[in-house]
Amino acid sequence: MAPFVAAARFQRPRREDRLADPAMSRAQVARTCIGLGATAWLFYAYSLRQEAKDVIDDKLAEMLLAAAVLMVVGPLVVGAFVVAARPPLRDRYRRRLPGPLTAFGALFGAAALLAFAFRSDLHDPLFGAIGGVGLVLSLLIGLTSLFLLPFVLASSVLCVHHSFRTADVHEVLPPLLSPVVVVAMSALQAFDGPPVNAPQGVWFLFLAGAPLSVSALSVWELRRLRTRYGITLRGALGR
C-alpha cells in the first residue's frame, strides 16, 4: 500500500483552513462512480474492437494524458489567478503555491524516473561503463520501478481528481480546472474512436456525458460556494 499512501499524501490538498464541504465531496464521488459504472456497462454491452491488452493500454495512456493536460493547463491557470489577484491577496496565494508545486513535482519526477527505468537502451550503456557500481544501480532502478509504477498511476488519478492541489491556493480553482481537462480528454477520445463496437449514438452520448456532467457539477460547486459561503471568483481576486 506504500505507493498509494504516498500518492495520496502528495496529491490531496492539505491547507488547514481550506473549506471542505461534505456535500461537494459526496457529489464528486457520486459522479466518479456513475462514470465508472457507465464505462463498465459500455464494455459489458458491446464487444471490443481490439484486444483486451490494447484497450487497457489505451485507458492507462488516457489517464496519464489527463495528468499531462493538467501539467500544462494547471500552472497557466494558477499563475494567471495569482497575477490577477490584487494585493495583499496576491502575496497570500503566492505563499500557498508550494502545495500545487509539490504535487506537480512528485508526479513529474516519478514519471521521468519511471520512463528512464523502462528505457534499458539509456541506462544499460551508462551503468555498464562503471562496472560493479553500475550493476548495483541497475538493480536499484529495477526495484524502484516496482514502487514508481503504482505511485505514478495512483498519482495520475488523484491529481486529476484534486486538480493538482489547487484548492490549497483557493477553493474556486478546482471547479474552474476540472471542465477544461474533461473536455480535452473527450475531444481526444472522439478522435481516437470507440474501444467497443457501439452504435454512433451510444458513443456520442457516452462522450458528451462526461464534459456535461463535470461542467454542471462545477457550476453547482461555484454556486454553492457563492450562496452558502460567500466565496466568489471576483472576491477571491479582490475585485
Rosetta silent file (secondary structure, phi, psi, omega in degrees, C-alpha in Angstrom):
SEQUENCE: MAPFVAAARFQRPRREDRLADPAMSRAQVARTCIGLGATAWLFYAYSLRQEAKDVIDDKLAEMLLAAAVLMVVGPLVVGAFVVAARPPLRDRYRRRLPGPLTAFGALFGAAALLAFAFRSDLHDPLFGAIGGVGLVLSLLIGLTSLFLLPFVLASSVLCVHHSFRTADVHEVLPPLLSPVVVVAMSALQAFDGPPVNAPQGVWFLFLAGAPLSVSALSVWELRRLRTRYGITLRGALGR
SCORE:     score description
SCORE:     0.000 S_00000001
   1 L     0.000   -9.799 -174.287    0.000    0.000    0.000 S_00000001
   2 H   -56.626  -43.997  179.348    3.011    2.312    0.338 S_00000001
   3 H   -61.817  -36.867 -177.654    2.851    3.732   -3.254 S_00000001
   4 H   -73.802  -38.132  176.358   -0.854    4.541   -2.881 S_00000001
   5 H   -64.740  -42.671  179.091   -0.411    6.122    0.557 S_00000001
   6 H   -64.042  -42.008  178.729    2.489    8.207   -0.770 S_00000001
   7 H   -61.437  -41.266  178.895    0.462    9.298   -3.811 S_00000001
   8 H   -64.590  -40.378 -179.810   -2.415   10.399   -1.561 S_00000001
   9 H   -64.836  -36.022 -178.874   -0.059   12.382    0.680 S_00000001
  10 H   -79.001  -33.668 -168.219    1.406   14.232   -2.288 S_00000001
  11 H  -100.232  -20.464 -179.939   -1.820   14.854   -4.243 S_00000001
  12 L   -79.856  138.269  175.283   -4.507   15.617   -1.616 S_00000001
  13 L   -59.379  142.710 -173.899   -4.970   19.270   -0.597 S_00000001
  14 L  -132.749    7.330  177.678   -3.563   19.859    2.881 S_00000001
  15 L   -64.719  128.039 -171.759   -4.171   23.537    3.694 S_00000001
  16 L   -66.638  -37.700 -177.629   -5.616   23.546    7.213 S_00000001
  17 L   -91.733   14.575  178.816   -8.062   26.433    6.730 S_00000001
  18 L   -69.315  140.045  177.365   -9.318   25.093    3.381 S_00000001
  19 L   -74.233  126.045  177.455  -13.089   24.843    3.073 S_00000001
  20 L  -122.458  103.181 -177.972  -14.189   21.194    2.839 S_00000001
  21 L   -92.340  118.455 -178.116  -17.881   20.874    2.007 S_00000001
  22 H   -60.050  -37.406 -179.186  -19.189   17.291    2.584 S_00000001
  23 H   -64.682  -39.714  178.385  -21.975   17.695    0.001 S_00000001
  24 H   -67.009  -39.942  178.344  -19.480   18.708   -2.692 S_00000001
  25 H   -63.754  -42.942  178.940  -17.223   15.772   -1.810 S_00000001
  26 H   -64.483  -38.925  179.223  -20.149   13.340   -2.000 S_00000001
  27 H   -64.640  -38.690  178.796  -21.234   14.761   -5.361 S_00000001
  28 H   -66.412  -41.888  178.510  -17.726   14.305   -6.768 S_00000001
  29 H   -65.194  -42.111  179.359  -17.560   10.703   -5.554 S_00000001
  30 H   -62.378  -41.414  178.632  -21.042   10.002   -6.973 S_00000001
  31 H   -62.194  -42.355  179.021  -20.039   11.464  -10.345 S_00000001
  32 H   -63.717  -43.056 -179.803  -16.919    9.274  -10.429 S_00000001
  33 H   -64.518  -40.532  178.571  -18.924    6.143   -9.530 S_00000001
  34 H   -64.173  -41.482  177.980  -21.517    6.904  -12.216 S_00000001
  35 H   -63.101  -42.635  177.655  -18.755    7.407  -14.773 S_00000001
  36 H   -65.265  -39.050  177.806  -17.095    4.121  -13.831 S_00000001
  37 H   -63.702  -42.233  178.657  -20.468    2.377  -13.963 S_00000001
  38 H   -64.394  -39.209  178.264  -21.207    3.780  -17.408 S_00000001
  39 H   -65.613  -44.109  179.076  -17.780    2.663  -18.641 S_00000001
  40 H   -61.917  -41.140  179.237  -18.249   -0.836  -17.206 S_00000001
  41 H   -64.164  -40.088 -179.043  -21.688   -1.095  -18.845 S_00000001
  42 H   -60.736  -44.172 -179.057  -20.262    0.026  -22.206 S_00000001
  43 H   -73.433  -27.287  178.330  -17.602   -2.694  -22.146 S_00000001
  44 H   -76.958  -37.442 -172.781  -20.114   -5.299  -20.932 S_00000001
  45 H   -80.028  -26.562 -174.174  -22.804   -4.480  -23.503 S_00000001
  46 L  -128.145  151.365 -178.841  -20.608   -4.308  -26.614 S_00000001
  47 L   -75.946  153.517 -179.510  -17.724   -6.348  -27.964 S_00000001
  48 E   -73.028  146.085  176.769  -14.187   -4.956  -28.036 S_00000001
  49 L   -87.272  -12.867  179.317  -12.806   -3.554  -31.273 S_00000001
  50 L  -146.003 -179.998 -178.290   -9.286   -4.659  -30.319 S_00000001
  51 L   -66.402  152.734 -177.052   -7.542   -6.990  -27.887 S_00000001
  52 H   -58.807  -38.700 -179.638   -8.139   -6.500  -24.152 S_00000001
  53 H   -60.955  -41.609  179.894   -4.450   -5.681  -23.574 S_00000001
  54 H   -66.154  -37.084  178.556   -4.600   -2.858  -26.125 S_00000001
  55 H   -64.701  -43.682  178.909   -7.759   -1.450  -24.521 S_00000001
  56 H   -62.899  -42.616  178.226   -6.095   -1.460  -21.078 S_00000001
  57 H   -60.684  -41.145  179.484   -3.007    0.218  -22.529 S_00000001
  58 H   -63.788  -42.059 -179.726   -5.217    2.879  -24.123 S_00000001
  59 H   -66.032  -39.996  176.403   -7.028    3.556  -20.836 S_00000001
  60 H   -64.239  -39.748  178.376   -3.746    3.871  -18.956 S_00000001
  61 H   -64.146  -39.965  178.448   -2.472    6.225  -21.646 S_00000001
  62 H   -63.311  -39.826  179.785   -5.654    8.330  -21.342 S_00000001
  63 H   -63.666  -45.132  178.011   -5.190    8.567  -17.577 S_00000001
  64 H   -67.466  -33.783  179.021   -1.598    9.716  -17.956 S_00000001
  65 H   -67.241  -37.694  176.076   -2.639   12.092  -20.730 S_00000001
  66 H   -60.478  -41.201  176.572   -5.221   13.694  -18.435 S_00000001
  67 H   -64.565  -38.256  179.088   -2.435   14.286  -15.929 S_00000001
  68 H   -65.779  -39.116  176.649   -0.276   15.738  -18.711 S_00000001
  69 H   -60.217  -43.347  178.083   -3.080   18.126  -19.725 S_00000001
  70 H   -64.136  -34.218  179.074   -3.265   19.277  -16.107 S_00000001
  71 H   -62.402  -30.944  179.952    0.511   19.722  -16.062 S_00000001
  72 H   -87.667  -50.553 -174.186    0.155   22.255  -18.883 S_00000001
  73 H   -72.443  -41.159 -175.611   -3.177   23.887  -18.072 S_00000001
  74 H   -54.782  -56.691 -179.884   -2.830   23.884  -14.277 S_00000001
  75 H   -59.686  -34.547  179.166    0.251   26.115  -13.934 S_00000001
  76 H   -65.580  -45.951 -178.961   -1.146   28.536  -16.540 S_00000001
  77 H   -67.087  -45.940 -179.382   -4.498   28.904  -14.763 S_00000001
  78 H   -63.943  -42.377  178.119   -2.968   29.130  -11.281 S_00000001
  79 H   -61.409  -43.960  178.437   -0.353   31.612  -12.495 S_00000001
  80 H   -64.111  -38.160  179.291   -3.000   33.794  -14.153 S_00000001
  81 H   -63.263  -46.152 -178.456   -5.126   33.607  -10.974 S_00000001
  82 H   -65.711  -42.945 -179.411   -2.255   34.715   -8.742 S_00000001
  83 H   -65.907  -37.414 -177.672   -1.220   37.531  -11.102 S_00000001
  84 H   -73.814  -20.891 -179.508   -4.829   38.751  -11.453 S_00000001
  85 L   -70.076  145.181  178.708   -5.337   38.893   -7.667 S_00000001
  86 L   -88.358  151.989  174.945   -4.883   42.247   -6.009 S_00000001
  87 L   -63.197  147.521    1.297   -2.526   42.832   -3.077 S_00000001
  88 L   -87.394    3.300 -178.844   -2.417   41.610   -0.332 S_00000001
  89 H   -61.693  -34.833 -177.857   -4.238   38.533   -1.700 S_00000001
  90 H   -59.882  -43.840  179.214   -1.559   38.026   -4.348 S_00000001
  91 H   -66.516  -36.829  179.276    1.141   37.523   -1.722 S_00000001
  92 H   -63.872  -43.945  179.955   -1.115   35.170    0.242 S_00000001
  93 H   -68.630  -34.327  178.642   -1.743   32.987   -2.822 S_00000001
  94 H   -64.059  -35.828  178.942    1.931   33.040   -3.726 S_00000001
  95 H   -71.165  -18.372  179.660    2.770   31.612   -0.300 S_00000001
  96 L   -91.015   -2.452 -176.963    0.293   28.766   -0.950 S_00000001
  97 L   -66.798  -25.057  178.841    1.934   27.685   -4.212 S_00000001
  98 H   -55.115  -29.948  178.790    4.221   25.020   -2.632 S_00000001
  99 H   -61.415  -60.144  177.336    1.204   22.660   -2.387 S_00000001
 100 H   -60.731  -36.324  179.351    0.448   22.504   -6.137 S_00000001
 101 H   -65.279  -36.959  177.209    4.179   22.650   -6.948 S_00000001
 102 H   -64.960  -44.742  179.248    4.818   19.650   -4.683 S_00000001
 103 H   -62.679  -43.422  179.382    2.023   17.652   -6.341 S_00000001
 104 H   -64.915  -46.972 -177.021    3.298   18.594   -9.800 S_00000001
 105 H   -65.252  -37.736 -179.693    6.953   17.866   -8.973 S_00000001
 106 H   -64.257  -45.738 -178.883    6.189   14.484   -7.373 S_00000001
 107 H   -69.817  -45.387 -177.759    4.249   13.232  -10.393 S_00000001
 108 H   -64.698  -43.838 -179.349    6.590   14.703  -12.997 S_00000001
 109 H   -66.221  -42.973  179.652    9.744   13.474  -11.245 S_00000001
 110 H   -65.815  -40.793  179.457    8.367    9.974  -10.636 S_00000001
 111 H   -65.309  -39.970  178.753    7.125    9.689  -14.233 S_00000001
 112 H   -65.772  -42.492  179.123   10.502   10.811  -15.600 S_00000001
 113 H   -67.029  -37.173  177.959   12.397    8.332  -13.394 S_00000001
 114 H   -66.564  -41.172  177.703    9.990    5.535  -14.338 S_00000001
 115 H   -62.239  -38.807  177.441   10.436    6.303  -18.038 S_00000001
 116 H   -65.469  -39.564 -179.558   14.224    6.162  -17.531 S_00000001
 117 H   -64.548  -34.252 -178.847   13.896    2.817  -15.703 S_00000001
 118 H   -80.834  -13.484 -179.069   11.924    1.346  -18.620 S_00000001
 119 L   -98.044   86.335 -179.843   14.463    2.550  -21.207 S_00000001
 120 H   -64.911  -25.747  178.989   17.217   -0.045  -20.970 S_00000001
 121 H   -68.732  -15.997  177.615   18.831    1.474  -24.078 S_00000001
 122 H   -93.571  -47.194 -173.661   19.515    4.581  -21.991 S_00000001
 123 H   -89.165  -22.321 -179.951   20.674    3.230  -18.636 S_00000001
 124 H   -63.546  -48.480  177.729   22.449   -0.001  -19.710 S_00000001
 125 H   -62.904  -36.026 -178.864   25.310    1.757  -21.555 S_00000001
 126 H   -67.562  -46.817 -178.467   25.611    4.275  -18.713 S_00000001
 127 H   -75.080  -30.485  179.418   25.711    1.674  -15.933 S_00000001
 128 H   -65.313  -26.605 -177.524   27.816   -0.737  -17.989 S_00000001
 129 L   -75.827  -14.615 -176.550   30.607    1.827  -18.190 S_00000001
 130 L  -114.551   18.376  169.928   31.072    1.936  -14.387 S_00000001
 131 L    66.029 -131.315 -174.915   31.317   -1.798  -13.700 S_00000001
 132 H   -61.655  -37.011  178.402   30.091   -3.227  -10.409 S_00000001
 133 H   -62.301  -38.468  178.622   28.612    0.067   -9.220 S_00000001
 134 H   -63.924  -36.855  178.325   26.550    0.179  -12.394 S_00000001
 135 H   -64.054  -42.369  177.992   25.195   -3.293  -11.690 S_00000001
 136 H   -63.740  -43.802  179.398   24.057   -2.192   -8.222 S_00000001
 137 H   -63.275  -40.036  178.282   22.478    0.960   -9.655 S_00000001
 138 H   -62.139  -40.190  178.128   20.697   -1.064  -12.325 S_00000001
 139 H   -65.039  -42.673  179.740   19.304   -3.344   -9.617 S_00000001
 140 H   -63.990  -40.327  178.448   18.163   -0.355   -7.570 S_00000001
 141 H   -62.359  -41.335  179.059   16.460    1.196  -10.596 S_00000001
 142 H   -64.155  -42.199  178.573   14.586   -2.053  -11.222 S_00000001
 143 H   -68.213  -38.554  179.826   13.420   -2.289   -7.601 S_00000001
 144 H   -63.877  -35.065 -178.782   12.463    1.392   -7.540 S_00000001
 145 H   -64.715  -27.007  176.700   10.297    0.949  -10.621 S_00000001
 146 H   -64.506  -30.039  175.711    8.170   -1.568   -8.676 S_00000001
 147 H   -84.739  -39.974 -173.030    7.252    1.303   -6.365 S_00000001
 148 H   -68.819  -35.014 -176.867    7.109    4.018   -9.005 S_00000001
 149 H   -61.031  -54.694  176.878    4.657    2.283  -11.359 S_00000001
 150 H   -66.557  -29.523  178.001    1.695    2.123   -8.914 S_00000001
 151 H   -64.421  -45.107 -179.568    2.723    5.516   -7.494 S_00000001
 152 H   -66.379  -42.356  179.509    2.555    7.188  -10.914 S_00000001
 153 H   -63.914  -46.041  179.197   -0.757    5.513  -11.795 S_00000001
 154 H   -65.337  -40.595  179.146   -2.345    6.455   -8.451 S_00000001
 155 H   -65.059  -35.723  178.978   -0.941    9.998   -8.651 S_00000001
 156 H   -63.332  -39.769  178.080   -2.326   10.385  -12.177 S_00000001
 157 H   -69.469  -47.586 -174.964   -5.830    9.560  -10.923 S_00000001
 158 H   -70.412  -32.798 -179.869   -5.593   11.668   -7.767 S_00000001
 159 H   -68.051  -34.037  175.899   -4.038   14.681   -9.468 S_00000001
 160 H   -70.745  -42.290 -178.730   -6.986   14.829  -11.873 S_00000001
 161 H   -64.738  -40.965 -177.044   -9.474   14.344   -9.021 S_00000001
 162 H   -99.953    4.855  177.728   -7.835   17.015   -6.830 S_00000001
 163 H    51.961   48.363  177.175   -6.670   19.242   -9.717 S_00000001
 164 H    54.473   40.738  175.438   -3.043   19.227   -8.534 S_00000001
 165 H    57.466   29.168  179.710   -3.963   20.505   -5.061 S_00000001
 166 H   -67.878  -17.867  174.269   -5.087   23.853   -6.483 S_00000001
 167 H   -64.755  -19.880  175.063   -7.611   24.049   -3.622 S_00000001
 168 H   -65.483  -27.574  176.782   -4.560   24.782   -1.463 S_00000001
 169 L   -82.646  -53.600  175.118   -4.356   28.116   -3.311 S_00000001
 170 L  -162.492  152.170 -174.901   -8.123   28.803   -3.377 S_00000001
 171 L   -68.395  -21.524 -177.104  -11.378   26.830   -3.368 S_00000001
 172 L   -80.159  -14.672 -174.230  -12.605   28.234   -6.712 S_00000001
 173 H   -70.671  -44.310  179.770   -9.694   26.815   -8.721 S_00000001
 174 H   -57.497  -46.397  178.060  -10.642   23.068   -8.829 S_00000001
 175 H   -67.191  -20.883  175.860  -14.139   23.669  -10.321 S_00000001
 176 H   -78.235  -33.521 -176.507  -12.572   26.010  -12.874 S_00000001
 177 H   -83.177  -36.647 -172.472   -9.931   23.476  -13.930 S_00000001
 178 H   -54.919  -49.413 -179.099  -11.973   20.253  -13.984 S_00000001
 179 H   -61.130  -33.577 -179.090  -14.144   21.008  -17.063 S_00000001
 180 H   -62.068  -45.341 -178.388  -11.067   22.012  -19.092 S_00000001
 181 H   -66.176  -44.463 -176.781   -9.387   18.652  -18.500 S_00000001
 182 H   -67.218  -40.471  177.510  -12.530   16.593  -19.167 S_00000001
 183 H   -62.132  -42.420  178.622  -13.366   18.477  -22.382 S_00000001
 184 H   -62.709  -42.142 -179.956   -9.794   17.945  -23.612 S_00000001
 185 H   -67.183  -39.834  178.705   -9.978   14.226  -22.803 S_00000001
 186 H   -64.633  -38.162  177.780  -13.376   13.834  -24.514 S_00000001
 187 H   -63.965  -42.057  178.362  -12.017   15.540  -27.628 S_00000001
 188 H   -64.910  -39.801  178.039   -9.044   13.162  -27.708 S_00000001
 189 H   -65.407  -35.820  179.584  -11.356   10.155  -27.261 S_00000001
 190 H   -64.447  -39.754  178.370  -13.556   11.399  -30.106 S_00000001
 191 H   -71.833  -33.276 -177.269  -10.559   11.474  -32.462 S_00000001
 192 H   -74.473  -28.574 -179.115   -9.306    8.096  -31.217 S_00000001
 193 L    92.189  162.509 -177.504  -12.640    6.361  -31.774 S_00000001
 194 L   -72.598  145.083  177.177  -14.618    3.985  -29.545 S_00000001
 195 L   -80.118   -9.389 -178.677  -12.850    0.975  -27.971 S_00000001
 196 E  -125.606  166.301  179.792  -16.025   -1.121  -28.453 S_00000001
 197 L   -86.297   62.907 -179.461  -18.418   -1.826  -31.324 S_00000001
 198 L   -94.617  149.533  174.780  -21.087    0.563  -30.018 S_00000001
 199 L   -60.012  155.061 -177.431  -23.542    2.477  -32.240 S_00000001
 200 H   -59.189  -39.018 -179.702  -22.591    6.054  -33.022 S_00000001
 201 H   -63.247  -41.723  179.035  -25.485    7.417  -30.946 S_00000001
 202 H   -66.023  -43.319 -179.693  -24.425    5.487  -27.842 S_00000001
 203 H   -65.253  -37.456  178.606  -20.799    6.518  -28.264 S_00000001
 204 H   -65.248  -43.882  178.373  -21.808   10.170  -28.725 S_00000001
 205 H   -63.102  -38.132  179.151  -23.912   10.100  -25.531 S_00000001
 206 H   -64.625  -43.681  179.893  -21.025    8.463  -23.683 S_00000001
 207 H   -67.709  -41.463 -177.103  -18.583   11.146  -24.871 S_00000001
 208 H   -72.985  -26.732 -176.377  -20.954   14.039  -24.180 S_00000001
 209 H   -61.961  -40.510 -176.384  -21.911   12.755  -20.729 S_00000001
 210 H   -64.382  -56.538 -179.091  -18.508   13.365  -19.143 S_00000001
 211 H   -64.930  -34.715 -179.722  -17.991   17.059  -20.033 S_00000001
 212 H   -67.532  -43.787 -178.940  -21.663   17.912  -19.474 S_00000001
 213 H   -68.568  -41.578 -179.355  -21.801   16.268  -16.038 S_00000001
 214 H   -67.391  -41.217  178.264  -18.446   17.696  -14.925 S_00000001
 215 H   -64.173  -42.798  178.852  -19.357   21.182  -16.178 S_00000001
 216 H   -62.871  -41.814  179.034  -22.742   21.010  -14.447 S_00000001
 217 H   -65.312  -38.805  178.893  -21.087   19.878  -11.217 S_00000001
 218 H   -64.742  -41.854  177.131  -18.515   22.690  -11.466 S_00000001
 219 H   -61.914  -42.369  179.097  -21.277   25.276  -11.951 S_00000001
 220 H   -64.590  -40.908  179.320  -23.104   23.831   -8.942 S_00000001
 221 H   -63.340  -44.546  179.149  -19.924   23.895   -6.839 S_00000001
 222 H   -64.226  -39.111  178.676  -19.231   27.541   -7.720 S_00000001
 223 H   -66.867  -40.631  179.512  -22.862   28.433   -6.986 S_00000001
 224 H   -66.261  -40.177  176.005  -22.759   26.596   -3.662 S_00000001
 225 H   -60.031  -37.546 -178.401  -19.530   28.372   -2.705 S_00000001
 226 H   -74.522  -48.335 -173.120  -21.219   31.693   -3.504 S_00000001
 227 H   -77.528  -35.761 -175.164  -24.619   31.133   -1.899 S_00000001
 228 H   -92.181  -34.201 -173.584  -23.582   29.137    1.183 S_00000001
 229 H  -119.837   -3.707  179.116  -20.146   30.518    1.974 S_00000001
 230 L    70.794   22.824 -179.236  -19.996   33.851    0.139 S_00000001
 231 L   -98.404  120.738  178.300  -16.983   32.754   -1.922 S_00000001
 232 L  -128.924  163.621  177.771  -16.869   34.129   -5.480 S_00000001
 233 H   -64.761  -42.502  178.363  -14.201   34.397   -8.159 S_00000001
 234 H   -62.533  -41.925  178.042  -14.295   38.195   -8.021 S_00000001
 235 H   -65.225  -37.297  178.993  -13.982   38.097   -4.255 S_00000001
 236 H   -63.888  -31.565  179.705  -11.096   35.636   -4.499 S_00000001
 237 H   -88.377   -6.015 -179.035   -9.290   38.091   -6.772 S_00000001
 238 L    72.762   33.747 -176.734  -10.137   41.040   -4.503 S_00000001
 239 L  -118.388    0.000    0.000  -12.112   42.808   -7.229 S_00000001
